[in-house]
Amino acid sequence: MSPLPETRYPSVPELVAGARALAAHRPDLCTLDRVGLSRAGRPLHLLSVGHARRAVLVVAGAHANEPAGGSTLLALARRVRDERGLRADTSWHFLLCADPDGASLHVTPAPRTLLDYHLGFFRPAGAEQPEWSPSVLPPDRLPPETRALTGVIDALRPYLQVTLHGTELGGSWVQLTRDVPGLAKPFCKSAAELRIPIETGACDAAGWPVSGPGVRVMPAPGAALAHPSLPDDARHSTWYHAH
């Protein structure tokens, strides 16, 4: 079902070790830099592949309980390193884990029962989540993980930013800051080939416009909120920082 060989999710130290080995294989093409420190003093690492000015930013580990992005990130980074066409006019930048503190607190034993999973579960409150904190906090109270992420966005000004989230139930879906016409077709085709169901009723996107099966579009910065009574505002999240 998947080209990823791992039977468990790699830890943050394992992700860093994998990224370091990847970069060492092509030091002329790849760099691994520290771009910030967490509240507990853990480093946030950015793996860069290629030198083109046109940039793509890929973020993993934004939610502690969604560790699937780390393996995907490294697999994609290896492809970009090895396939010249993917980096012909684009540099790729991979934030290995946006919340290393949270990742250290979420334990996913394998094999696991549903009870085992929830005994080791951790997900910080919204104000402590790197991507979401600007939606509930003023700028002078943002955590260092958020400032590191927005600093990377400011430095790169990526034309495309992708965050690799996960889900514990239901199917796969895509959340966009702007509609991408035609995206639903290849997305659904890929999901069908991997036998992954499509989520058409994601609670995170309740009230947002639907662009196609499993594709939701976030409210634009000037648009009205779907649920104005809620204390957070998705239009202030880091997803819109580059707009």
N, C-alpha and C positions, 0 to 999 in steps of 0.2 A: 504493500500500500504506500510505502514512503521510501524515498531515497536516503533518508537519514538512518544510520546504522545503530544509533544509541538505543538502549533499552531503558534508560532513565535520563532525567534532565541533568545536564552538567551544572556543577556549582559555579559560583562567580570566579573563584580561583582557577578552576578548570577552564572556564571561558578565556580568562586572561592568558593562561598558559597556551591554549590553543591559538589565540590571536598572536601571541609572541612568536610561536613556531611558524605560523603562516607568514608573518612579516619577515622573519629571518630567512625564509626560502627565497624571497625576492626583495632584498633591502633597497634596491634601486627603484622599486615600485611602491613599497608599503612602509608605513610608519605606524607605531603604536605610541600614543601620547596620553599623558594624564591631563584631563581637562577640568578637574575639580575634586573636592573632597566632600564626603557625606557628613552628616551631623556627628557621626561617631568616628570620623576620621578615615573612613575607607575611601580609596581612590576610585574615581570614575574614569574609565579608559575609552579612548576613541581610536579605532583602527581605520586607517585611511589607505585606499588602494587607488593608485592613479594620480595624475597631476593636472588634469584638465580643470579649467575654471568652472565649467558647468558641473554642478554638484548634486548628488543624491545623498540624503541622510536617512539611515535606517536605525531605529531605536528599539532595543529589547529591554525587558525587565522593568517596564514602567509600573506594573502591578506585581507585588511580591508573590501573589498566588497564581501568577500566569507565567511560569518559567519556560513555556514552549518556545519562545522567541529566540533564546540563546543558541540552541542547536541550529535553528533555521538561519540565523544571522551568520554563523560560522560557515555553514554550507554555501550560502550565497557569496560570502567573501571569497571562498576558495574558487568558486566559478568565475567571479570577476577577475581574480588574479590570473587564472589559467586561460581565460577566453578573451583574446585581444578585442574582439568586436564589442564586448560589453563595456569596455573602457576607452573606446576609440576617441570619443569626444566628451566623455563624462568621467568625473572622479566619484568614487563611492566612499562613504564615511559611515562607520558602524559604531554606535554607542553601545558598548557591550552590555551594560546593565545600568539603567537610570536610577535604581533604588537598591544599592548593595546592602544597606542596613536591613531593609525589609526582606530581601532575599535570604539573608542569614537567619531570619526568624521563621520563615515558612519551610517546614520540613515535609518532604514527600517520600515516605518509605515505599520501596517496591520489592515484592508485590504488596499491595495494600488493600485493605477493606475500606468501605466508606467511613466507618468509625475511625480507623487509623488516620485517614486523610484529614478529617476534621479535628482530630486531636493535635495534629501538627500544623493546623491552618493559621496563617497570619496575613492580614491585609490592613494597611494603615488607613486611618480616617482620611476623608477627602482633602483636608487641609495639609496633610503630610504626603500626598501623592505628587510626584514631580510634575506630571503633566496637568494635573487638575487643580493644584493649589492656587494658581492665579484666578480661578473662577470663584474662589471664596475668600481670598486674603488680599489685603492691599499690598502694593509692590514692596514696601519696606519690611514686610513680615514673611517674605517668601523664603522657603528653605534653601540651603545651599545646592541641593540636587537640582532644583528648578533653575536656579541661577546658572548652574553649569550647563544645563540643557539649552537655555535661551542664549547663553554665551556662544555655544557652538553654532546655533542657528544664525546669530548675528555675524559670526565670522565667515560662515559658508554661504549664507543666503541661498539655500538649496532651492532648485526649481521643483523638486519632489522630496517630500518627507513622508516616510512610512514608519509607523509604530507597529511592532509585532505583538499583539495582545493574544489572549487565549480565552477559552470558555470551558466551564466545568460541566455544562449540560446544554442540550440543544445542538444547533449546527453552526456553520461558519457564516460570517457576514462581513460586509465592508462598510466602514464609516468614512465619509468624505467631507472635506471642507467646501469643495465645489464639485458640482456634477461633472462626471466624465462620461459623455455619451458613448454608448456601446460597451462599457465596462462589464455590464451584467452578463453578456454572452460568454466571453472567455472565462470569467469567474465561475459561472455555473458549469461550464465544460470541464474546467480543472477539478472542481469539487466532485463532479460525477465520475471522472476517471479515477479519483482516489476514494470513491464511495463515502464521501463526507456529505451529510445532509446540509441543506441550505436553511438558515434561520430567517424566517420572514416576520417574526414578531419580537425582536430583541427589546427587552425592557429598557435598556440604556438609551434607546433611540425612539422611545414612545413620543408620538406627535411630530416626528421629523418627516420631511418629504421622502417618498420612495422613488428611486430612480429605476429600479428593476428588482428582480428576485434577490433578496439578501443584500441590497445596496441602499443605504440610507445617506441622506445629505444633511449635514449639520446646519442649523440656522446661520445665515450670513450675519456679519457684524452689525448691519443696520436693520436686520429683520426683527420682528416681534418674537418673543420667547414662546415656546409651546406651552410651558407651565410657569408663568411668571411668579407664582406663589412660592416656588422653591428657592432656597437660599443661595444656590450656586448658579453660575451663568456660563454655559459652555462657550460662549463667544469670547471669553477672556482666557480660555485655556491656552497652553503652549502650542496647540495645533494651529492657532491663528497667528502666532507670533511673527511669522514671516510675511504675513499678508500686508 
